[in-house]
């Protein structure tokens, strides 16, 4: 059975090979004219300059945190000595995944625009397979990191009790998830502020005030806008979903080790299952990627069907294969566990379809939103907010049903507290199922910014208008797939966060064990608590809604979601204001820009976005790390559980609302630009531009950052559990 483990590093190598293969294929394509190459180079240089600055800040934060963890581990003995190293590697691989994806995207955009001159299918293939480089890199590096750490810890962790050793290994591995989450939050927040500051600044002055087209080379903020698509929607998203992917697998492994404590055979099976499912998901993702193609002149709905064919094919294949995986591994309830995985897969598909319905202008809600532009921007804003709120209903109900079903299948629909750990394992394995085909689902998400940049390149290079029309079709599709990807990410975050909540209780037990090892009067009582069940720990700390400490934690957790969103939105507003002032200055002071006789100063706009993002990302990111530590120190484990529950509930619903409102506003604008309700430069068009401008920080800054916030607070709580127990044990 242990031989199945080697499928995991093999799948990692396979994913990385195909990522390299698709990258090499893309690089063989021509970037087009001299102007197209020049613009692409501007974007590449701007993106790389930003990442260098971001990594300087992140490295400092990581060094400080690693030293802090080392003090807890070596100075106070309340943490595993491997934690500082695991934390650093998680951050490194998360950043590397985002870097590779962004580098690929900056090379792919001009090539996509050039290929679109040949045919729509050629442009789609290059953009999508370049997005697949990101997807396959994320899953490849994730599985590689997990495989290496499992082998390293299995070799070095010395424990006479094999069952206890497996618990120690899996809970230690969770801490590299914190490293990934921390890096992802900085990447998402910083990249989101950068891209939306440039985008909002470019839209307000260029499209609204000066009445010039989007991505017009006369607009000084255009290059910064295109750079932002790469650093926010590609590098940030790659780091984000890397930690989601790894977090779901690691949480399931930790819960498996706990659920079957004492039965080493079943422990190993429960640990192996999520890794094996993820490994086969790589193979089926690659098959799905090759299934995506379309015909010339395809409508938006036909393009959506093309992408859905690939993602749904991968989902069906992994769903069928799951039965074989659990059977071969040796689960007695193999078919019930398989149904838990399928619950997650089906939930992911439903959330994707619902998001597509509410955000694509191929469907009624977004078309009605575009129609509301006839009465001005106010009704567009009101309609978009209402649409986003309504759109949360089905995803929330879907996740609720998936939680009940995945728990029920894993326990035989027995809700006896003795089977609680088994049920939680079922929920966690459902999250793994939802993310098992991330190789292709992330490809559909990363494809969007590449198509968007391709349109910008076509516009700035003054290619034939027919090329921009084709890239606009690809871009509209990208807006929908990006919104779908965000819904998918937050759905998986909800299931993963629930599993991490259970892992927190397990880490509390390990904290009791560390204290017991120090001896003292209460050593025997601490040792007994270290071997308690989850329900016994819950009773010990009185973790119920009748405990006001838990309720206080819930309120603080819900507040954190709104506070975090408010801070990041205000950051975009401040940065965008600086961009607007600079763009207005250039139009006013540099003669000949609007006539096309003088080239704008693109560099100054790139510098403004870079500096603003670096400055503005620090406070919200650090707050997300400090909040769970302070709650743990002041309120104890009961307060932390409330914090995580409140953050999960409010953050999940808020993230769906923000992503869908923003996506609908963006595509309502695209629908008007296609010639409806007066077309481009009409009053309706300007009204939808206002809606799109409001929606930009909704869907690309605050919304996507929330799912990281939810999991980062869980990860920080897990890593700091030893300190919390030391104070409140």
C-alpha positions as CSV (number, residue, x, y, z in Angstrom):
1,X,0.0,0.0,0.0
2,X,2.8,2.4,0.8
3,X,4.0,2.0,-2.8
4,X,1.0,4.3,-3.7
5,X,2.8,7.1,-2.0
6,X,5.3,7.3,-4.9
7,X,2.4,8.3,-7.2
8,X,2.5,11.7,-5.4
9,X,6.1,12.8,-6.3
10,X,5.6,11.1,-9.7
11,X,2.5,13.3,-10.3
12,X,4.4,16.3,-9.1
13,X,7.2,15.7,-11.7
14,X,4.5,15.0,-14.4
15,X,2.8,18.3,-13.6
16,X,6.0,20.3,-13.7
17,X,7.1,18.6,-17.0
18,X,3.8,19.6,-18.7
19,X,4.1,23.1,-17.3
20,X,7.6,23.3,-18.9
21,X,6.3,21.8,-22.1
22,X,3.4,24.3,-22.5
23,X,5.7,27.1,-21.6
24,X,8.2,26.0,-24.4
25,X,5.3,25.7,-26.9
26,X,4.1,29.2,-26.1
27,X,7.7,30.7,-26.4
28,X,8.0,29.3,-29.9
29,X,5.1,31.5,-31.0
30,X,5.9,35.0,-32.4
31,X,5.3,38.1,-30.3
32,X,4.3,40.0,-33.4
33,X,5.4,43.4,-34.6
34,X,8.2,45.5,-33.1
35,X,5.6,47.6,-31.3
36,X,3.9,44.6,-29.8
37,X,7.3,43.3,-28.5
38,X,8.2,46.7,-27.1
39,X,4.9,47.0,-25.1
40,X,5.3,43.4,-23.9
41,X,8.8,44.2,-22.6
42,X,7.5,47.3,-20.8
43,X,4.9,45.1,-19.0
44,X,7.5,42.4,-18.2
45,X,9.9,44.9,-16.7
46,X,7.2,46.6,-14.6
47,X,6.0,43.3,-13.3
48,X,9.4,42.1,-12.3
49,X,10.3,45.4,-10.7
50,X,7.2,45.2,-8.5
51,X,7.8,41.6,-7.5
52,X,11.4,42.4,-6.5
53,X,10.1,45.2,-4.2
54,X,7.3,42.9,-2.8
55,X,9.7,40.1,-2.0
56,X,12.0,42.5,-0.1
57,X,9.2,43.3,2.3
58,X,8.0,39.7,2.6
59,X,11.5,38.4,3.3
60,X,11.8,40.7,6.3
61,X,8.4,39.6,7.7
62,X,9.3,35.9,7.2
63,X,12.6,36.3,8.9
64,X,11.0,37.9,11.9
65,X,8.3,35.2,12.2
66,X,10.8,32.4,11.7
67,X,12.9,33.8,14.6
68,X,9.7,34.1,16.7
69,X,8.8,30.4,16.0
70,X,12.4,29.3,16.7
71,X,12.2,31.0,20.2
72,X,8.9,29.2,20.9
73,X,10.4,25.9,19.8
74,X,14.0,26.1,21.2
75,X,13.6,28.6,24.0
76,X,10.2,27.6,25.5
77,X,9.8,24.0,24.1
78,X,6.1,24.6,23.3
79,X,6.5,24.0,19.6
80,X,8.0,21.4,17.3
81,X,11.5,22.2,16.3
82,X,10.8,21.7,12.6
83,X,8.2,24.5,12.5
84,X,10.5,27.4,11.5
85,X,11.9,25.5,8.6
86,X,8.5,24.2,7.4
87,X,7.1,27.7,7.6
88,X,9.9,29.1,5.4
89,X,9.6,26.4,2.7
90,X,5.9,26.9,2.5
91,X,6.4,30.6,1.9
92,X,9.1,29.9,-0.7
93,X,7.1,27.5,-2.8
94,X,4.0,29.7,-2.7
95,X,6.0,32.7,-3.9
96,X,7.8,30.5,-6.5
97,X,4.4,29.3,-7.9
98,X,3.2,32.9,-8.3
99,X,6.5,34.0,-9.9
100,X,6.5,31.3,-12.5
101,X,2.9,31.9,-13.4
102,X,3.4,35.7,-13.7
103,X,6.6,35.3,-15.8
104,X,4.7,33.0,-18.2
105,X,1.8,35.4,-18.4
106,X,4.0,38.4,-19.3
107,X,5.5,36.4,-22.2
108,X,2.1,35.0,-23.3
109,X,-0.1,38.1,-23.8
110,X,1.6,39.5,-27.0
111,X,1.8,36.0,-28.4
112,X,-1.9,35.6,-27.7
113,X,-2.8,38.8,-29.5
114,X,-0.6,37.8,-32.5
115,X,-2.1,34.3,-32.7
116,X,-5.6,35.9,-32.6
117,X,-4.8,37.5,-35.9
118,X,-4.8,34.0,-37.3
119,X,-7.9,32.6,-35.6
120,X,-9.9,32.8,-32.4
121,X,-9.0,29.2,-31.6
122,X,-5.2,29.9,-31.9
123,X,-5.5,32.8,-29.4
124,X,-7.6,30.7,-27.0
125,X,-5.2,27.8,-27.1
126,X,-2.1,30.0,-26.3
127,X,-3.8,31.9,-23.6
128,X,-5.4,28.8,-22.0
129,X,-2.3,26.7,-22.1
130,X,-0.2,29.5,-20.8
131,X,-2.7,29.7,-17.9
132,X,-2.2,25.9,-17.5
133,X,1.5,26.6,-16.8
134,X,0.3,28.3,-13.7
135,X,-2.2,25.6,-12.8
136,X,0.3,22.7,-13.2
137,X,3.1,24.6,-11.5
138,X,0.9,25.2,-8.4
139,X,-0.1,21.5,-8.1
140,X,3.3,20.3,-9.1
141,X,5.2,22.4,-6.5
142,X,2.5,21.7,-3.9
143,X,2.7,17.9,-4.2
144,X,6.5,18.1,-4.4
145,X,6.7,20.1,-1.2
146,X,4.3,17.7,0.6
147,X,6.2,14.6,-0.6
148,X,9.6,15.9,0.5
149,X,8.4,17.0,3.9
150,X,6.6,13.7,4.6
151,X,9.8,11.8,3.8
152,X,12.0,14.2,5.8
153,X,9.9,14.1,8.9
154,X,9.3,10.4,8.7
155,X,13.0,9.9,8.8
156,X,13.9,12.4,11.5
157,X,10.9,12.3,13.9
158,X,11.8,9.7,16.6
159,X,8.8,8.4,18.5
160,X,8.4,4.9,19.9
161,X,4.6,5.2,19.4
162,X,3.9,5.0,15.6
163,X,0.4,6.5,16.0
164,X,1.7,9.5,17.9
165,X,4.5,9.9,15.4
166,X,2.0,10.2,12.5
167,X,0.0,12.9,14.4
168,X,3.2,14.8,15.1
169,X,4.4,14.6,11.4
170,X,1.0,15.7,10.0
171,X,0.4,18.6,12.4
172,X,4.0,19.8,11.9
173,X,3.4,19.8,8.1
174,X,0.4,22.1,8.6
175,X,2.8,24.9,9.6
176,X,4.3,25.1,6.1
177,X,0.7,25.9,5.2
178,X,1.0,29.0,7.3
179,X,4.1,30.0,5.4
180,X,2.1,29.6,2.1
181,X,-0.8,31.5,3.5
182,X,1.3,34.4,4.7
183,X,3.1,34.7,1.4
184,X,-0.3,34.4,-0.4
185,X,-1.8,37.2,1.6
186,X,1.0,39.7,0.9
187,X,0.9,38.7,-2.8
188,X,-2.9,39.0,-3.1
189,X,-3.3,42.2,-1.1
190,X,-0.2,43.9,-2.6
191,X,-1.0,42.7,-6.1
192,X,-4.7,43.6,-5.8
193,X,-3.9,47.2,-4.6
194,X,-1.4,47.6,-7.4
195,X,-3.6,46.4,-10.2
196,X,-6.8,48.3,-9.1
197,X,-5.0,51.5,-8.4
198,X,-3.7,51.5,-12.0
199,X,-7.0,50.2,-13.4
200,X,-9.3,52.7,-11.6
201,X,-6.9,55.6,-12.3
202,X,-6.8,54.7,-16.0
203,X,-10.6,54.4,-16.3
204,X,-11.5,57.6,-14.4
205,X,-9.2,59.9,-16.4
206,X,-9.0,58.0,-19.7
207,X,-12.4,56.6,-20.4
208,X,-14.6,58.9,-18.4
209,X,-12.9,62.3,-18.5
210,X,-11.0,62.2,-21.7
211,X,-13.3,59.8,-23.6
212,X,-10.5,57.7,-25.0
213,X,-10.7,53.9,-25.4
214,X,-9.5,51.3,-22.8
215,X,-5.8,50.4,-23.2
216,X,-5.3,53.4,-25.4
217,X,-1.5,54.1,-25.7
218,X,-2.2,57.8,-25.0
219,X,-3.2,56.9,-21.4
220,X,-0.2,57.2,-19.1
221,X,-1.6,54.5,-16.7
222,X,-2.1,51.9,-19.4
223,X,1.2,50.0,-18.9
224,X,0.7,50.1,-15.1
225,X,-2.8,48.6,-15.6
226,X,-1.4,45.8,-17.7
227,X,1.4,45.2,-15.2
228,X,-1.2,45.0,-12.5
229,X,-3.1,42.3,-14.2
230,X,0.0,40.1,-13.9
231,X,1.1,40.9,-10.4
232,X,-2.4,40.8,-8.9
233,X,-4.5,38.3,-11.0
234,X,-1.6,35.9,-11.8
235,X,1.2,36.1,-9.2
236,X,-1.2,36.8,-6.4
237,X,-3.7,34.2,-7.5
238,X,-1.0,31.5,-7.9
239,X,0.2,32.0,-4.4
240,X,-3.4,32.1,-3.1
241,X,-4.4,28.8,-4.7
242,X,-1.1,27.1,-3.8
243,X,-1.9,27.6,-0.2
244,X,-5.6,26.5,-0.7
245,X,-4.4,23.3,-2.4
246,X,-1.8,22.4,0.1
247,X,-4.0,23.5,3.0
248,X,-6.8,21.1,2.1
249,X,-4.4,18.1,1.7
250,X,-2.5,18.9,4.9
251,X,-5.6,19.4,7.0
252,X,-7.0,16.1,5.7
253,X,-3.8,14.3,6.5
254,X,-3.8,15.7,10.0
255,X,-7.4,14.8,10.6
256,X,-6.8,11.3,9.3
257,X,-4.0,10.8,11.7
258,X,-6.2,11.9,14.5
259,X,-9.4,10.2,13.5
260,X,-7.8,6.7,13.5
261,X,-5.3,7.2,16.4
262,X,-4.2,3.9,17.7
263,X,-4.8,2.0,14.4
264,X,-1.6,2.7,12.5
265,X,-2.8,0.8,9.4
266,X,-5.9,3.0,9.1
267,X,-3.9,6.1,10.0
268,X,-1.6,5.5,7.1
269,X,-4.5,4.9,4.7
270,X,-6.2,8.1,5.8
271,X,-3.0,10.1,5.3
272,X,-2.3,8.5,1.9
273,X,-5.8,9.0,0.5
274,X,-5.8,12.8,0.0
275,X,-2.3,12.7,-1.5
276,X,-3.3,10.0,-4.0
277,X,-6.5,11.8,-5.0
278,X,-4.5,14.9,-5.7
279,X,-1.9,13.0,-7.7
280,X,-4.5,11.4,-10.0
281,X,-6.2,14.9,-10.3
282,X,-3.0,16.0,-12.0
283,X,-3.3,13.4,-14.7
284,X,-7.0,14.2,-15.3
285,X,-6.3,17.9,-15.4
286,X,-3.8,17.4,-18.2
287,X,-6.3,15.4,-20.2
288,X,-8.9,18.2,-19.6
289,X,-6.5,20.8,-20.8
290,X,-6.1,19.0,-24.1
291,X,-9.9,18.8,-24.5
292,X,-10.3,22.7,-24.7
293,X,-10.6,24.1,-28.2
294,X,-13.2,26.1,-30.2
295,X,-14.1,27.2,-33.7
296,X,-13.6,30.5,-35.4
297,X,-16.5,33.0,-34.8
298,X,-17.6,31.2,-31.6
299,X,-20.0,33.0,-29.3
300,X,-19.3,33.6,-25.7
301,X,-21.6,30.7,-24.7
302,X,-19.8,28.4,-27.1
303,X,-16.4,29.5,-25.6
304,X,-17.8,28.8,-22.1
305,X,-18.9,25.3,-23.2
306,X,-15.3,24.7,-24.5
307,X,-13.8,25.5,-21.2
308,X,-16.5,23.7,-19.2
309,X,-15.9,20.6,-21.3
310,X,-12.3,20.4,-20.1
311,X,-13.0,21.2,-16.4
312,X,-16.1,18.9,-16.2
313,X,-14.3,16.1,-18.0
314,X,-11.5,16.3,-15.4
315,X,-14.1,16.4,-12.5
316,X,-16.0,13.3,-13.8
317,X,-12.8,11.3,-14.3
318,X,-11.5,12.0,-10.8
319,X,-14.9,11.3,-9.3
320,X,-15.0,7.8,-10.9
321,X,-11.3,7.2,-10.0
322,X,-12.0,8.0,-6.4
323,X,-13.9,4.8,-5.9
324,X,-10.9,2.8,-7.1
325,X,-8.5,4.8,-4.9
326,X,-10.3,4.2,-1.6
327,X,-10.9,0.5,-2.6
328,X,-7.2,-0.1,-3.4
329,X,-6.0,1.8,-0.3
330,X,-8.2,-0.5,1.8
331,X,-11.0,1.6,3.4
332,X,-13.8,-0.6,4.6
333,X,-16.4,2.1,3.8
334,X,-14.6,2.8,0.5
335,X,-17.7,3.7,-1.5
336,X,-19.1,6.0,1.2
337,X,-15.8,7.9,1.5
338,X,-15.8,8.2,-2.3
339,X,-19.2,9.8,-2.1
340,X,-17.8,12.4,0.4
341,X,-15.2,13.3,-2.3
342,X,-17.9,13.6,-4.9
343,X,-19.9,15.8,-2.6
344,X,-17.0,18.3,-2.8
345,X,-16.6,17.9,-6.5
346,X,-20.3,18.5,-7.2
347,X,-20.4,21.5,-4.9
348,X,-17.5,23.0,-6.8
349,X,-19.2,22.5,-10.1
350,X,-22.5,24.0,-8.8
351,X,-20.7,27.0,-7.4
352,X,-18.9,27.5,-10.7
353,X,-22.1,27.2,-12.7
354,X,-24.0,29.6,-10.4
355,X,-21.1,32.1,-10.6
356,X,-21.2,31.9,-14.4
357,X,-24.9,32.5,-14.4
358,X,-24.7,35.6,-12.3
359,X,-21.6,37.2,-13.9
360,X,-21.6,36.2,-17.6
361,X,-23.4,38.6,-20.0
362,X,-24.6,35.5,-21.8
363,X,-27.3,35.3,-19.1
364,X,-30.2,37.4,-17.8
365,X,-28.8,38.9,-14.5
366,X,-25.8,40.7,-16.1
367,X,-27.9,41.8,-19.1
368,X,-30.5,43.3,-16.8
369,X,-27.7,45.1,-15.0
370,X,-26.5,46.5,-18.3
371,X,-30.0,47.6,-19.1
372,X,-30.2,49.5,-15.8
373,X,-27.5,51.8,-17.2
374,X,-30.2,53.6,-19.1
375,X,-31.1,55.5,-15.9
376,X,-27.5,56.3,-14.9
377,X,-24.6,55.0,-12.8
378,X,-26.6,55.0,-9.5
379,X,-28.9,52.3,-10.7
380,X,-26.0,50.3,-12.0
381,X,-24.4,50.4,-8.6
382,X,-27.6,49.5,-6.8
383,X,-28.3,46.7,-9.2
384,X,-24.8,45.3,-8.9
385,X,-24.9,45.3,-5.1
386,X,-28.3,43.6,-5.1
387,X,-27.2,41.0,-7.7
388,X,-24.1,40.2,-5.6
389,X,-26.1,39.7,-2.4
390,X,-28.7,37.5,-4.1
391,X,-25.9,35.4,-5.7
392,X,-24.7,34.3,-2.3
393,X,-27.7,32.1,-1.6
394,X,-27.1,29.1,-3.8
395,X,-23.3,28.8,-3.1
396,X,-24.0,29.0,0.7
397,X,-26.7,26.4,0.5
398,X,-24.5,24.2,-1.7
399,X,-21.6,24.3,0.8
400,X,-24.0,23.6,3.6
401,X,-25.4,20.5,1.8
402,X,-21.9,19.4,0.9
403,X,-20.8,19.6,4.6
404,X,-23.8,17.5,5.7
405,X,-23.4,14.9,3.0
406,X,-19.6,14.6,3.2
407,X,-19.9,14.2,7.0
408,X,-22.8,11.8,6.7
409,X,-21.2,9.5,4.1
410,X,-18.0,9.3,6.2
411,X,-20.0,8.2,9.4
412,X,-22.8,6.3,7.8
413,X,-25.1,9.2,8.6
414,X,-24.5,8.6,12.3
415,X,-24.1,11.9,14.2
416,X,-22.8,10.2,17.3
417,X,-20.0,12.3,18.9
418,X,-17.8,9.2,19.0
419,X,-17.6,9.4,15.2
420,X,-17.0,13.2,15.1
421,X,-13.3,12.8,13.9
422,X,-14.4,10.5,11.1
423,X,-17.1,13.0,9.9
424,X,-14.6,15.8,10.0
425,X,-12.3,13.7,7.9
426,X,-15.1,13.3,5.4
427,X,-15.6,17.1,5.2
428,X,-11.9,17.6,4.7
429,X,-11.6,15.0,2.0
430,X,-14.5,16.8,0.2
431,X,-12.3,19.9,0.1
432,X,-9.5,17.8,-1.5
433,X,-12.0,16.6,-4.1
434,X,-13.0,20.1,-4.9
435,X,-9.4,21.1,-5.5
436,X,-8.1,17.9,-7.0
437,X,-8.4,19.2,-10.5
438,X,-6.9,22.5,-9.7
439,X,-4.4,22.1,-12.6
440,X,-7.2,22.9,-15.1
441,X,-9.5,25.0,-12.9
442,X,-6.7,27.4,-12.2
443,X,-5.8,27.4,-15.9
444,X,-9.3,28.8,-16.7
445,X,-8.7,31.5,-14.0
446,X,-5.1,32.5,-15.1
447,X,-6.2,32.5,-18.7
448,X,-8.3,35.7,-18.0
449,X,-5.5,38.2,-17.3
450,X,-3.5,36.8,-20.3
451,X,-6.5,37.5,-22.6
452,X,-7.0,40.9,-21.0
453,X,-3.3,41.9,-21.6
454,X,-3.6,40.5,-25.1
455,X,-6.4,43.0,-25.8
456,X,-4.3,45.8,-24.3
457,X,-1.4,44.9,-26.5
458,X,-3.6,44.9,-29.6
459,X,-5.0,48.3,-28.7
460,X,-1.7,49.9,-27.9
461,X,-0.1,48.4,-31.0
462,X,-2.9,49.8,-33.1
463,X,-3.7,46.4,-34.7
464,X,-6.7,45.9,-37.0
465,X,-9.9,46.5,-35.0
466,X,-11.0,42.9,-35.7
467,X,-8.1,41.6,-33.5
468,X,-9.4,43.7,-30.6
469,X,-12.9,42.4,-31.2
470,X,-11.6,38.8,-30.8
471,X,-9.5,39.6,-27.8
472,X,-12.5,41.3,-26.2
473,X,-14.5,38.0,-26.6
474,X,-11.6,36.2,-24.9
475,X,-11.5,38.9,-22.2
476,X,-15.2,38.7,-21.5
477,X,-14.9,34.9,-21.2
478,X,-11.9,35.6,-18.9
479,X,-14.0,37.8,-16.6
480,X,-16.5,35.0,-16.2
481,X,-13.9,32.3,-15.6
482,X,-12.1,34.5,-13.2
483,X,-15.3,35.0,-11.2
484,X,-15.9,31.3,-11.4
485,X,-12.4,30.6,-10.1
486,X,-12.9,33.0,-7.2
487,X,-16.1,31.3,-6.2
488,X,-14.4,28.0,-6.5
489,X,-11.5,29.1,-4.3
490,X,-13.8,30.5,-1.6
491,X,-15.9,27.4,-1.6
492,X,-12.9,25.2,-1.1
493,X,-11.7,27.6,1.6
494,X,-14.9,27.2,3.5
495,X,-14.5,23.4,3.7
496,X,-10.7,23.6,4.3
497,X,-11.2,26.2,7.1
498,X,-13.7,23.9,8.8
499,X,-11.1,21.1,8.7
500,X,-8.5,23.5,10.0
501,X,-10.8,24.3,12.9
502,X,-10.7,20.6,13.9
503,X,-7.0,20.6,13.4
504,X,-6.7,23.5,15.8
505,X,-8.2,21.3,18.6
506,X,-5.7,18.6,17.7
507,X,-2.9,21.1,18.0
508,X,-4.3,22.1,21.4
509,X,-3.9,18.5,22.5
510,X,-0.3,18.4,21.3
511,X,0.3,21.7,23.2
512,X,-0.9,19.9,26.4
513,X,1.6,17.1,25.6
514,X,4.5,19.6,25.3
515,X,3.6,21.0,28.8
516,X,3.2,17.5,30.3
517,X,6.8,16.7,29.1
518,X,8.1,19.5,31.3
519,X,6.9,17.8,34.4
520,X,5.4,19.5,37.5
521,X,2.4,19.0,39.7
522,X,-0.2,19.0,36.9
523,X,1.9,16.9,34.4
524,X,-0.4,13.8,34.7
525,X,-3.5,15.9,34.1
526,X,-1.9,17.6,31.1
527,X,-0.9,14.2,29.7
528,X,-4.4,13.0,30.1
529,X,-5.8,16.0,28.2
530,X,-3.2,15.4,25.5
531,X,-4.9,12.0,24.8
532,X,-8.5,13.3,25.0
533,X,-11.0,13.3,22.2
534,X,-12.1,16.5,20.4
535,X,-15.4,16.5,22.4
536,X,-13.5,16.3,25.7
537,X,-11.3,19.2,24.8
538,X,-14.4,21.2,23.8
539,X,-16.0,20.4,27.1
540,X,-12.7,21.3,29.0
541,X,-12.7,24.8,27.5
542,X,-16.5,25.2,27.5
543,X,-16.6,25.9,23.7
544,X,-20.3,26.4,23.3
545,X,-22.5,29.3,22.3
546,X,-23.6,29.7,25.9
547,X,-20.1,30.8,26.7
548,X,-19.8,34.6,26.2
549,X,-16.1,34.2,25.4
550,X,-17.0,32.1,22.3
551,X,-19.6,34.7,21.3
552,X,-17.1,37.5,21.7
553,X,-14.7,35.6,19.4
554,X,-17.5,35.1,16.8
555,X,-18.1,38.9,16.7
556,X,-14.4,39.7,16.4
557,X,-14.0,37.1,13.6
558,X,-17.0,38.5,11.6
559,X,-15.6,42.0,12.2
560,X,-12.2,41.0,10.9
561,X,-13.7,40.1,7.5
562,X,-15.3,43.6,7.2
563,X,-12.4,45.4,8.7
564,X,-10.0,43.7,6.3
565,X,-12.1,44.5,3.3
566,X,-12.6,48.1,4.3
567,X,-8.8,48.6,4.8
568,X,-7.9,47.0,1.4
569,X,-10.7,49.0,-0.4
570,X,-9.5,52.3,1.2
571,X,-5.9,51.3,0.2
572,X,-7.1,51.0,-3.4
573,X,-8.9,54.4,-3.2
574,X,-5.8,56.2,-1.8
575,X,-3.5,54.6,-4.4
576,X,-6.0,55.3,-7.2
577,X,-6.2,59.0,-6.2
578,X,-2.5,59.3,-6.6
579,X,-2.7,57.7,-10.0
580,X,-5.6,60.0,-11.1
581,X,-3.6,63.1,-10.1
582,X,-0.5,61.9,-12.0
583,X,-2.5,61.0,-15.2
584,X,-4.3,64.4,-15.1
585,X,-0.9,66.1,-14.7
586,X,0.5,64.4,-17.7
587,X,-2.5,65.3,-19.9
588,X,-2.3,68.9,-18.7
589,X,1.5,69.4,-18.8
590,X,2.9,67.2,-21.6
591,X,1.8,68.7,-24.9
592,X,0.7,66.4,-27.7
593,X,-0.3,63.3,-25.7
594,X,-3.9,63.3,-26.8
595,X,-2.9,63.9,-30.4
596,X,-0.6,60.9,-30.3
597,X,2.4,63.1,-31.0
598,X,4.1,62.6,-27.7
599,X,4.5,59.4,-25.7
600,X,3.3,59.5,-22.1
601,X,5.6,58.9,-19.1
602,X,4.5,55.3,-18.4
603,X,7.3,54.8,-15.8
604,X,6.0,57.3,-13.3
605,X,2.6,55.6,-13.2
606,X,4.3,52.2,-12.7
607,X,6.3,53.7,-9.9
608,X,3.2,55.2,-8.2
609,X,1.4,51.8,-8.2
610,X,4.5,50.0,-7.0
611,X,5.2,52.3,-4.1
612,X,1.5,52.6,-3.0
613,X,1.0,48.8,-3.1
614,X,4.2,48.2,-1.0
615,X,3.1,50.7,1.6
616,X,-0.6,49.9,1.8
617,X,-0.3,46.1,1.9
618,X,1.6,45.9,5.2
619,X,-1.1,47.0,7.8
620,X,-4.0,44.7,6.7
621,X,-1.6,41.7,6.2
622,X,0.1,42.1,9.6
623,X,-3.3,42.6,11.2
624,X,-4.5,39.2,9.9
625,X,-1.5,37.6,11.6
626,X,-1.6,39.4,14.9
627,X,-5.4,39.2,15.5
628,X,-5.6,35.4,16.2
629,X,-2.5,35.6,18.4
630,X,-4.0,38.3,20.5
631,X,-7.4,36.6,20.8
632,X,-5.6,33.4,21.8
633,X,-3.5,35.2,24.5
634,X,-6.5,37.2,25.9
635,X,-9.5,34.9,25.4
636,X,-7.9,31.4,25.1
637,X,-9.0,28.5,22.9
638,X,-12.7,29.2,23.3
639,X,-12.2,32.7,22.0
640,X,-10.1,31.4,19.1
641,X,-12.7,28.9,18.0
642,X,-15.3,31.7,18.0
643,X,-12.9,33.9,16.0
644,X,-12.4,31.3,13.4
645,X,-16.1,30.4,13.2
646,X,-17.1,34.1,12.9
647,X,-14.4,34.8,10.3
648,X,-15.4,31.8,8.3
649,X,-19.1,32.6,8.2
650,X,-18.9,36.3,7.5
651,X,-15.8,35.9,5.2
652,X,-17.3,33.2,3.0
653,X,-20.5,35.1,2.3
654,X,-18.8,38.4,1.9
655,X,-16.2,37.0,-0.6
656,X,-18.9,35.6,-2.8
657,X,-20.9,38.8,-2.8
658,X,-17.8,40.9,-3.7
659,X,-16.6,38.5,-6.5
660,X,-20.0,38.2,-8.1
661,X,-20.9,41.9,-7.9
662,X,-17.5,42.9,-9.4
663,X,-17.7,40.3,-12.2
664,X,-21.3,41.3,-13.1
665,X,-20.3,45.0,-13.3
666,X,-17.3,44.2,-15.5
667,X,-19.3,42.1,-17.9
668,X,-22.2,44.5,-18.0
669,X,-19.7,47.1,-19.4
670,X,-18.5,44.5,-21.9
671,X,-22.1,43.8,-23.0
672,X,-22.7,47.6,-23.7
673,X,-19.4,47.8,-25.5
674,X,-20.6,45.1,-27.9
675,X,-23.1,47.6,-29.2
676,X,-26.1,47.2,-26.8
677,X,-27.8,50.3,-25.3
678,X,-25.9,52.7,-27.4
679,X,-22.5,51.0,-27.4
680,X,-19.1,52.5,-26.7
681,X,-18.9,56.2,-25.6
682,X,-22.7,56.4,-25.0
683,X,-24.1,57.5,-21.6
684,X,-25.0,53.9,-20.8
685,X,-21.4,52.9,-21.5
686,X,-20.1,55.6,-19.1
687,X,-22.6,54.5,-16.4
688,X,-21.3,50.9,-16.7
689,X,-17.7,52.1,-16.5
690,X,-18.6,53.7,-13.1
691,X,-20.0,50.3,-12.0
692,X,-16.9,48.5,-13.3
693,X,-14.6,51.0,-11.5
694,X,-16.5,50.3,-8.2
695,X,-16.4,46.6,-8.8
696,X,-12.6,46.5,-9.5
697,X,-11.5,46.5,-5.8
698,X,-14.5,44.3,-5.0
699,X,-13.5,41.4,-7.3
700,X,-9.7,41.8,-7.6
701,X,-8.6,43.1,-4.2
702,X,-10.8,42.6,-1.2
703,X,-12.9,39.6,-2.3
704,X,-10.0,37.3,-3.3
705,X,-8.0,38.2,-0.2
706,X,-10.8,37.0,2.1
707,X,-10.4,33.3,1.5
708,X,-6.7,33.7,2.4
709,X,-7.7,35.7,5.5
710,X,-10.0,32.9,6.6
711,X,-7.3,30.2,6.3
712,X,-4.4,32.3,7.5
713,X,-6.2,33.0,10.8
714,X,-6.7,29.3,11.1
715,X,-3.1,28.5,10.3
716,X,-1.8,31.2,12.7
717,X,-4.0,29.8,15.5
718,X,-2.7,26.3,14.8
719,X,0.9,27.3,15.0
720,X,0.3,29.4,18.1
721,X,-1.8,26.8,19.9
722,X,1.2,25.8,22.1
723,X,1.5,29.4,23.4
724,X,-2.3,29.6,24.0
725,X,-2.3,26.4,26.0
726,X,0.7,27.5,28.0
727,X,-1.3,30.6,29.1
728,X,-4.8,29.1,29.4
729,X,-4.2,25.4,29.9
